[in-house]
Amino acid sequence: MVAVGTMVWLSSELMFFAALFAFYFTLRGNLPELWTERTADLDVPYAAANTLILVISSVWCQLGVWQAERGVPARPAGTSLFRVREWGMREWYVVTYVFGATFVAGQVYEYANLISEGVTLSSDSYGSIFYLATGFHGLHVTGGLLAFLLIIGRTFTTRRYTHAQATGAVVTSYYWHFVDVVWIALFATIYLLQ
């Protein structure tokens, strides 16, 4: 039931982001000169590198899910951290968390650069939709990071790793993969379709 509920909730999130895409394309269609001017301020290689960080985090997340499904919450006690083959869900989710936090930090850095160039939330229609779309996505990533902390924390507090804990790890991965796919669509729309 948790997995089904998560999928239904993600469907509603998909509708929310669909509305942001509609808003973006409507404004872009009505103000092509503004888009030409403002997209020149974007650092596409930087955003592509930040996108790669987020996409790779999904790989780490999936490796963690497979370990959760096998009932391996963490590497065996006494095993070297450098023995990656022995990693459990916890270690993979920590790496996922680090990559996700790096992505958010990268977005904050990009925002600082754009603000210094005069692209702000209130500067014009482009700034408004850029910050709304990428900002709401950033909030979703931050929510995913909090979920990872919860799942990682549960591995320290339970004596026996059960199906319920594994389900929590799996539905967190659904959310994380969803956030990644949405970002790929946002990246393609905002940075590549100039």
Secondary structure, 3 states (H helix, E strand, C coil): CHHHHHHHHHHHHHHHHHHHHHHHHHHHHHCHHHHHHHHCCCCHHHHHHHHHHHHHHHHHHHHHHHHHHCCCCCCCCCCCCCCHHHCCHHHHHHHHHHHHHHHHHHHHHHHHHHHHCCCCCCCCHHHHHHHHHHHHHHHHHHHHHHHHHHHHHHHHHCCCCCHHHHHHHHHHHHHHHHHHHHHHHHHHHHHHCC
